[in-house]
Amino acid sequence: MDTARAAALSLIREVTENGRLLPEVSDKFLSPLSGPERARALRLALTTLRWKDRADRALGPHLRMKPRPEVLNVMRLALCEIYVEGAAPHGVVGAAVDLSRGTERGKGQAGLVNAVLRNVLRKGPEAWEALPIPHLPKWLRKPLVADYGKAAVAAMEAAFAAGAPLDLTVKDDPERWVTQLGGTVTPTGSVRLARQGQVSKLPGYDEGAWWVQDAAATVPVRALDPQPGERVLDMCAAPGGKTLQLAAAGAEVTALDISEGRLVQVRENLDRCALTAEIVAADALDWQGGPFDAVLLDAPCSATGTIRRHPDLPVAKTADNFPDLFALQERLIDRALSLVKPGGRVVFCTCSLLIDEGEEQVRDALARHPGLTVEVAPLALPGIDPEWIGVEGLRLRPDYWPELGGMDGFFVTVLRRPTGDDDSAGGLG
C-alpha cells in the first residue's frame, strides 16, 4: 500500500470524522514517513480538505446512499488527487480500491469505490471544472454573508480554494532574496515565493535571514511602528513571527504566551535569526509586568482568515466556542490597556474575518474605556488600500490582491490609552 496515501487518508479521517485539526494529529501519522513522503501526504490531505465540497458534488449523482465515512474519504482523496494534483486516473483508482480494502469497515465496499470512481471519470475533467467552487460551511458562510454580502464571500471562497503562496519576512533587502529565491516583493514588503519547497533547505534559512510569515500577518507590527529601545509586550506571542519583527526593529521585547510548548518554536526562531527577546510562559490575564511603551495583542480567535492555508479548520470546527472566544478577547483587550503606559498604544489584531472579533470588539472597548481612542493614521501603510481602513481599524480579506495570490484575513487597529490615565480610571485595572 502507498504509505503517503494511507497517511493522507488517516489525516483526512481525523479532521472529517473526529473534528481534529491537522496540527493536532500530523505528528502521529507523518513522523514514520520519509521527508518526501511526509510532504506528499500532507499535500494530499490539504488538497482533499480544500476541495472536499466539489468532490462530494461529483460523487453525489452516482451514490444511492451516503457510504460509510471512511469509504467516502477514500473517494474524495482519489478525485482530488486526479483532478487537482493531476495524477494518472488508472493508478489512483487502483490505489483507492486498495485503501478501501485496508480500512476496517471499507473492505466490503472496494467494488463500490471502483465503480463510482470510474463513473465519475467517464464524465471527464470538464464536468469537474463545471462544478461550483467549494462553499464554506453554513456556520461560517451565514455570518460572513451578513457582514460582507454574497459577492464578497464568493470571492473569499475562490481565494480559499486557490490556497496560499509562501511569504517570507526578510531582515533586509527584499529584492536580494527575490533574486536568490525567486518570486516577487508584495506591496507591503514581504517576499512571496514563486514556488514552494522544503523551507529549511532554502537559501538564507540557516543564517536566519528571514522567517515564514504571511504578508497580512506583518501589518500589525508595521502599524505599531516599534522604535529602537522601546519596551514592547507581545502579549500572545506564539508562534512568534511578530516577536521576530519587533526584535528586528530594535525594540526591547517581552514575548508572553500561556503555552510553554508553543514558546519553544519562538525561542528556536529567535536563536536562528540571532534576535533577542525575553520569553515568559504565563497567562496574560494574571501576569504582572510593565508598564510598556506599547503592547501588541494578537488575540486568540476563530482563525477564519487563514483558511487558505488551513482548509481543515472549517471542516473540523463549528461556531460553538465563539461566545467564549469573544469574551476572552474583551478581557485581553482590557488587560493590554492596563499594561501599557498612559499615552501608550495597543495594537489589537485577529486573523479572523468575523466582525465580532474585530470592529465590534473595538466599539465595545471604546464604550468600556472613556478617553480611549482609535488611531487610523498608522494604518495608512505602503501596500494598504485606503478603502480597507474604517473608523475602527483596518480590515484585510483573502480576496484582496487576487492577481498576487491573495492574503490572510486580518483585522488590525491601533488603540491609544489616554495621557494621564491610571489603572483605576476607565476600568483599566
C-alpha positions as CSV (number, residue, x, y, z in Angstrom):
1,M,0.0,0.0,0.0
2,D,1.2,3.6,-0.8
3,T,2.2,4.8,2.6
4,A,1.8,8.5,1.7
5,R,-1.8,8.0,0.5
6,A,-2.6,5.9,3.6
7,A,-1.2,8.6,5.9
8,A,-3.2,11.3,4.0
9,L,-6.4,9.3,4.4
10,S,-5.7,9.0,8.1
11,L,-5.3,12.7,8.4
12,I,-8.5,13.4,6.4
13,R,-10.4,11.0,8.6
14,E,-9.2,12.6,11.8
15,V,-10.5,16.0,10.5
16,T,-13.8,14.9,9.0
17,E,-14.8,12.1,11.3
18,N,-13.2,13.2,14.7
19,G,-13.2,17.0,14.4
20,R,-9.4,17.2,14.9
21,L,-7.2,19.9,13.3
22,L,-4.2,18.8,11.3
23,P,-1.6,20.2,13.7
24,E,-3.1,18.1,16.4
25,V,-2.6,14.8,14.6
26,S,0.1,15.3,12.0
27,D,3.0,14.0,14.0
28,K,1.2,10.8,14.8
29,F,0.7,9.9,11.1
30,L,3.5,11.7,9.4
31,S,6.5,11.0,11.7
32,P,7.0,7.4,10.4
33,L,7.4,8.6,6.8
34,S,10.4,9.9,5.0
35,G,10.7,13.6,4.2
36,P,9.3,13.4,0.7
37,E,6.5,11.1,1.8
38,R,5.5,13.4,4.6
39,A,5.3,16.4,2.3
40,R,3.2,14.4,-0.2
41,A,0.9,13.0,2.4
42,L,0.3,16.5,3.9
43,R,-0.2,18.0,0.4
44,L,-2.8,15.3,-0.5
45,A,-4.7,15.8,2.8
46,L,-4.8,19.6,2.4
47,T,-5.9,19.3,-1.2
48,T,-8.7,16.9,-0.4
49,L,-9.9,19.0,2.5
50,R,-9.8,22.1,0.4
51,W,-11.8,20.5,-2.5
52,K,-14.0,18.2,-0.4
53,D,-17.2,20.1,-1.3
54,R,-16.6,19.7,-5.0
55,A,-15.7,16.1,-4.7
56,D,-19.0,15.4,-2.9
57,R,-20.9,17.2,-5.6
58,A,-19.2,15.0,-8.2
59,L,-19.8,11.8,-6.3
60,G,-23.4,12.6,-5.3
61,P,-25.2,11.5,-8.6
62,H,-23.5,8.1,-8.5
63,L,-24.4,7.2,-4.9
64,R,-27.8,5.8,-4.0
65,M,-27.0,6.4,-0.3
66,K,-24.1,8.0,1.6
67,P,-21.4,5.5,2.1
68,R,-19.5,4.9,5.3
69,P,-17.3,7.9,6.2
70,E,-14.0,6.1,5.6
71,V,-15.1,5.0,2.2
72,L,-16.4,8.4,1.2
73,N,-13.0,9.8,2.2
74,V,-11.2,7.3,0.1
75,M,-13.2,8.5,-3.0
76,R,-12.7,12.2,-2.1
77,L,-9.0,11.6,-1.9
78,A,-8.9,9.9,-5.2
79,L,-10.9,12.5,-7.1
80,C,-8.8,15.4,-5.7
81,E,-5.6,13.6,-6.5
82,I,-6.7,13.1,-10.1
83,Y,-8.4,16.4,-10.8
84,V,-6.4,18.8,-8.6
85,E,-3.0,17.1,-8.3
86,G,-3.1,15.8,-11.9
87,A,-2.3,12.2,-11.1
88,A,-2.9,9.4,-13.6
89,P,-6.5,8.1,-13.1
90,H,-5.8,4.4,-13.5
91,G,-3.2,4.2,-10.8
92,V,-5.2,6.4,-8.4
93,V,-8.4,4.3,-8.8
94,G,-6.4,1.1,-8.1
95,A,-4.8,2.7,-5.0
96,A,-8.3,3.8,-3.8
97,V,-9.6,0.3,-4.0
98,D,-6.6,-0.9,-2.0
99,L,-7.1,1.9,0.6
100,S,-10.8,0.9,0.9
101,R,-9.8,-2.8,1.5
102,G,-7.3,-1.6,4.1
103,T,-10.0,0.1,6.3
104,E,-11.9,-1.9,8.9
105,R,-15.3,-1.1,7.5
106,G,-14.4,-0.5,3.9
107,K,-13.3,-4.0,3.0
108,G,-16.7,-4.9,1.6
109,Q,-17.1,-1.7,-0.4
110,A,-14.0,-1.8,-2.6
111,G,-16.2,-2.7,-5.5
112,L,-18.4,0.3,-4.9
113,V,-15.3,2.6,-4.8
114,N,-14.1,1.2,-8.1
115,A,-17.4,1.6,-9.8
116,V,-18.3,5.0,-8.5
117,L,-14.9,6.5,-9.3
118,R,-15.0,5.1,-12.9
119,N,-18.5,6.5,-13.4
120,V,-17.3,10.0,-12.3
121,L,-14.2,9.8,-14.5
122,R,-16.3,8.9,-17.6
123,K,-17.7,12.4,-17.5
124,G,-14.2,13.8,-18.0
125,P,-12.4,16.8,-16.4
126,E,-14.8,19.2,-18.0
127,A,-17.6,18.0,-15.6
128,W,-15.3,18.5,-12.6
129,E,-14.3,22.0,-13.7
130,A,-18.0,22.9,-14.2
131,L,-18.9,22.3,-10.6
132,P,-19.0,25.3,-8.2
133,I,-16.1,26.5,-6.2
134,P,-16.2,24.8,-2.7
135,H,-18.5,26.7,-0.3
136,L,-17.8,27.4,3.3
137,P,-20.0,25.5,5.8
138,K,-23.2,27.3,6.8
139,W,-22.0,28.1,10.3
140,L,-19.4,30.3,8.8
141,R,-20.9,31.4,5.5
142,K,-24.0,32.8,7.0
143,P,-22.4,35.4,9.3
144,L,-19.9,36.3,6.6
145,V,-22.6,36.9,4.0
146,A,-24.4,39.1,6.6
147,D,-21.2,41.1,7.2
148,Y,-19.8,41.4,3.6
149,G,-22.5,40.2,1.1
150,K,-22.7,37.2,-1.2
151,A,-20.3,38.6,-3.9
152,A,-17.5,39.3,-1.4
153,V,-17.9,35.8,0.3
154,A,-17.8,34.1,-3.2
155,A,-14.6,35.9,-3.9
156,M,-13.2,34.8,-0.5
157,E,-14.2,31.2,-1.3
158,A,-12.3,31.4,-4.5
159,A,-9.3,32.6,-2.6
160,F,-9.6,29.7,-0.1
161,A,-9.8,27.2,-3.0
162,A,-6.7,28.6,-4.6
163,G,-4.6,28.0,-1.5
164,A,-1.8,30.3,-0.3
165,P,1.7,31.1,-1.6
166,L,4.7,31.1,0.8
167,D,5.6,34.5,2.2
168,L,8.8,35.4,3.9
169,T,9.6,38.4,6.1
170,V,13.3,39.3,5.5
171,K,15.6,41.2,7.7
172,D,16.7,43.5,4.9
173,D,16.9,43.9,1.1
174,P,13.8,42.0,-0.2
175,E,15.0,42.4,-3.8
176,R,18.2,40.4,-3.0
177,W,16.1,37.5,-1.7
178,V,13.8,37.6,-4.7
179,T,16.9,37.2,-6.8
180,Q,18.1,34.2,-4.8
181,L,14.8,32.5,-4.1
182,G,12.5,33.6,-7.0
183,G,9.2,35.3,-6.7
184,T,8.2,38.9,-6.1
185,V,8.0,41.5,-3.4
186,T,4.5,42.2,-2.2
187,P,3.2,45.8,-1.9
188,T,3.8,45.5,1.9
189,G,7.4,44.4,1.5
190,S,7.2,40.6,2.0
191,V,9.0,38.2,-0.3
192,R,6.4,36.0,-2.0
193,L,8.0,32.9,-3.5
194,A,7.1,31.7,-6.9
195,R,7.2,28.0,-5.9
196,Q,7.4,26.2,-2.6
197,G,9.9,23.7,-1.3
198,Q,11.2,22.4,1.9
199,V,11.6,25.6,3.9
200,S,14.7,24.6,5.9
201,K,16.6,23.8,2.7
202,L,16.0,27.3,1.2
203,P,19.0,29.8,1.0
204,G,19.0,32.1,3.9
205,Y,17.3,29.8,6.4
206,D,20.3,28.5,8.3
207,E,21.7,32.0,8.7
208,G,18.4,33.4,9.9
209,A,18.0,36.0,7.1
210,W,14.2,35.5,7.1
211,W,11.2,33.7,8.6
212,V,7.9,32.4,7.2
213,Q,5.0,34.9,7.8
214,D,2.0,35.7,5.6
215,A,2.2,39.2,4.2
216,A,-1.0,40.2,6.1
217,A,0.4,39.0,9.4
218,T,3.2,41.5,9.1
219,V,0.9,44.5,9.1
220,P,0.1,44.7,12.9
221,V,3.8,45.3,13.8
222,R,4.2,47.8,10.9
223,A,1.2,49.6,12.3
224,L,2.7,49.6,15.8
225,D,5.9,51.0,14.4
226,P,8.3,49.9,17.1
227,Q,11.2,52.2,17.8
228,P,14.7,51.1,18.9
229,G,14.8,50.8,22.7
230,E,11.1,50.9,23.2
231,R,9.7,48.3,25.7
232,V,7.1,46.3,23.8
233,L,5.0,43.4,25.0
234,D,4.0,40.7,22.5
235,M,1.0,39.6,24.6
236,C,0.0,36.3,22.9
237,A,3.4,35.7,21.2
238,A,3.4,32.2,19.8
239,P,4.3,31.1,17.1
240,G,6.5,34.2,17.1
241,G,6.6,35.9,13.7
242,K,5.6,39.2,15.2
243,T,8.1,38.8,18.1
244,L,10.8,38.5,15.4
245,Q,9.6,41.6,13.7
246,L,9.6,43.6,16.9
247,A,13.1,42.4,17.9
248,A,14.4,43.1,14.4
249,A,13.2,46.6,14.7
250,G,15.4,47.1,17.8
251,A,12.6,47.0,20.4
252,E,13.1,45.5,23.9
253,V,10.6,42.7,23.5
254,T,8.8,40.6,26.1
255,A,7.2,37.6,24.4
256,L,4.4,36.3,26.6
257,D,2.3,33.2,25.9
258,I,0.3,30.8,28.0
259,S,1.8,27.8,26.2
260,E,5.3,26.8,27.2
261,G,5.3,24.2,24.3
262,R,4.5,26.8,21.7
263,L,7.1,29.1,23.0
264,V,9.8,26.5,22.1
265,Q,9.4,27.5,18.5
266,V,9.7,31.2,19.4
267,R,13.0,30.5,21.1
268,E,14.3,28.4,18.2
269,N,13.4,31.1,15.6
270,L,14.9,33.9,17.8
271,D,18.2,31.9,18.1
272,R,18.2,31.0,14.3
273,C,17.7,34.7,13.4
274,A,20.2,36.0,16.0
275,L,17.5,38.1,17.7
276,T,16.7,38.5,21.3
277,A,13.6,38.8,23.4
278,E,12.5,37.9,27.0
279,I,10.4,34.8,26.9
280,V,7.7,34.4,29.5
281,A,5.3,31.5,29.8
282,A,2.3,32.7,31.7
283,D,-1.4,33.6,31.5
284,A,-1.7,37.1,30.2
285,L,-4.7,37.7,32.3
286,D,-2.8,37.1,35.6
287,W,0.8,38.0,34.7
288,Q,2.2,41.1,36.3
289,G,4.6,43.3,34.3
290,G,5.2,46.6,32.6
291,P,4.2,49.2,32.1
292,F,5.2,49.0,28.4
293,D,5.6,51.7,25.8
294,A,3.4,49.6,23.5
295,V,1.5,46.3,23.6
296,L,0.8,44.0,20.6
297,L,-2.2,41.8,21.2
298,D,-2.7,39.2,18.5
299,A,-5.6,37.7,20.3
300,P,-6.8,34.0,20.2
301,C,-9.6,33.9,17.6
302,S,-11.5,31.7,15.2
303,A,-8.6,32.0,12.7
304,T,-11.2,32.1,9.9
305,G,-8.9,34.4,7.9
306,T,-6.3,31.7,7.5
307,I,-8.4,29.0,5.7
308,R,-6.3,29.5,2.5
309,R,-3.6,27.6,4.4
310,H,-5.8,25.7,6.9
311,P,-8.7,24.1,5.0
312,D,-9.1,21.7,7.9
313,L,-10.5,24.5,10.0
314,P,-14.0,24.9,8.6
315,V,-14.3,21.1,8.3
316,A,-13.3,20.3,11.9
317,K,-14.7,23.2,13.8
318,T,-18.1,24.9,14.4
319,A,-19.3,28.1,15.9
320,D,-19.9,26.5,19.3
321,N,-16.9,28.2,21.0
322,F,-17.4,31.7,19.5
323,P,-19.0,33.3,22.6
324,D,-16.1,32.1,24.8
325,L,-13.6,33.5,22.3
326,F,-15.4,36.9,22.1
327,A,-15.4,37.2,25.9
328,L,-11.7,36.2,26.2
329,Q,-10.8,38.9,23.6
330,E,-12.6,41.5,25.6
331,R,-10.7,40.6,28.7
332,L,-7.4,40.5,26.9
333,I,-8.0,44.0,25.4
334,D,-8.7,45.3,28.9
335,R,-5.6,43.6,30.3
336,A,-3.4,45.0,27.4
337,L,-4.6,48.5,28.2
338,S,-3.6,48.1,31.8
339,L,-0.1,47.0,30.9
340,V,0.7,49.9,28.6
341,K,1.8,53.3,29.9
342,P,-0.6,56.3,29.9
343,G,-0.4,57.7,26.4
344,G,0.9,54.4,25.1
345,R,-0.5,52.4,22.2
346,V,-2.1,48.9,22.0
347,V,-2.3,47.2,18.6
348,F,-5.2,44.7,18.7
349,C,-5.4,42.2,15.9
350,T,-7.1,38.9,15.0
351,C,-6.7,36.6,12.0
352,S,-10.4,36.5,11.8
353,L,-13.0,37.5,9.2
354,L,-15.8,37.9,11.7
355,I,-16.8,41.5,12.6
356,D,-17.4,40.3,16.2
357,E,-13.7,39.6,16.5
358,G,-12.7,43.0,15.0
359,E,-14.8,46.1,14.5
360,E,-17.3,45.1,17.2
361,Q,-14.6,44.5,19.8
362,V,-13.3,48.0,19.1
363,R,-16.7,49.6,19.5
364,D,-17.2,47.7,22.8
365,A,-13.7,48.7,24.1
366,L,-14.4,52.4,23.4
367,A,-17.6,52.1,25.3
368,R,-15.9,50.5,28.3
369,H,-13.0,52.9,28.4
370,P,-13.8,56.6,28.2
371,G,-10.9,58.6,26.6
372,L,-9.6,55.6,24.7
373,T,-9.1,56.5,21.0
374,V,-8.6,54.7,17.7
375,E,-5.7,56.0,15.5
376,V,-6.1,55.2,11.8
377,A,-3.1,57.2,10.5
378,P,-0.6,54.4,11.5
379,L,-2.7,52.0,9.3
380,A,-2.0,54.0,6.1
381,L,1.0,51.8,5.3
382,P,2.6,51.1,1.9
383,G,0.6,48.5,0.1
384,I,-2.6,49.2,2.1
385,D,-5.6,50.5,0.1
386,P,-7.2,53.4,1.9
387,E,-10.6,51.8,1.3
388,W,-9.6,48.9,3.6
389,I,-9.4,51.3,6.6
390,G,-12.6,52.1,8.5
391,V,-13.2,54.1,11.7
392,E,-12.5,51.1,13.9
393,G,-9.4,49.9,12.0
394,L,-8.0,48.0,9.1
395,R,-9.9,45.1,7.5
396,L,-7.8,42.7,5.3
397,R,-9.5,39.9,3.3
398,P,-8.4,36.8,1.5
399,D,-9.8,38.1,-1.8
400,Y,-7.6,41.2,-1.7
401,W,-4.5,41.1,-4.1
402,P,-6.2,38.5,-6.3
403,E,-3.6,38.9,-9.0
404,L,-0.8,38.3,-6.5
405,G,-2.3,35.2,-4.8
406,G,-4.4,36.9,-2.0
407,M,-3.6,37.4,1.7
408,D,-4.8,36.1,5.0
409,G,-7.8,37.8,6.5
410,F,-7.0,40.1,9.4
411,F,-8.3,42.9,11.5
412,V,-5.9,45.5,12.9
413,T,-6.4,48.5,15.0
414,V,-4.3,51.0,17.0
415,L,-5.7,52.0,20.3
416,R,-4.2,54.9,22.3
417,R,-4.5,55.0,26.1
418,P,-5.3,58.4,27.4
419,T,-2.4,60.5,28.6
420,G,-2.5,60.9,32.4
421,D,-4.7,57.8,32.8
422,D,-4.1,55.4,35.6
423,D,-5.1,51.8,36.4
424,S,-8.1,52.9,38.3
425,A,-9.5,55.1,35.5
426,G,-11.8,53.8,32.8
427,G,-11.8,50.3,34.2
428,L,-8.2,49.6,33.3
429,G,-7.3,47.8,36.5
